[in-house]
Amino acid sequence: MKKLTLLATSAAMLFATCGPVVAAQAADGQAAAPRATRAAADGRLHAWADPYQRGAHCSWSGNKRDWDYGDDGVTGNCRPMRNLASSLENRGFAGGYDDVDLYYNQDQSGVYACLGRGDAWQDLSHGDYIFNFGLWWWAGKNESVNDNISSHSWTDSC
């Protein structure tokens, strides 16, 4: 009887120790949230209204002073994107001015966040990405990037 009790206790301890580890590993595999495969560079900043590159889609090859006016007609699915983007991808070409500053205000002003070349922020809705560059008293400082981008400009470094 002692052997059976000892065996049951050992099995319970093993399960308690290993159970959560197995579950955490599964969350990183195929069952995890969808991730887009990296797209080829096309020299454009891409923004989607919904997480994981879903919903209305805009893209820009140059600077944009006001996201209220959509993109340059390339995507065909663009609507005014100011304060609506929940997924971003920088598909800029390697070289100078291949990173993108994303601004809280129109006219590329105020606080900003920087999206490096080749980076994709798939789901902004959790508040993990913030406007962290700029003076502490400026409007938008440390606010979530989600649904808060008004303009952008290409830059040579993040």
Disulfide bonds with the S-S distance in Angstrom:
Cys58-Cys78 1.84
Cys114-Cys158 1.97
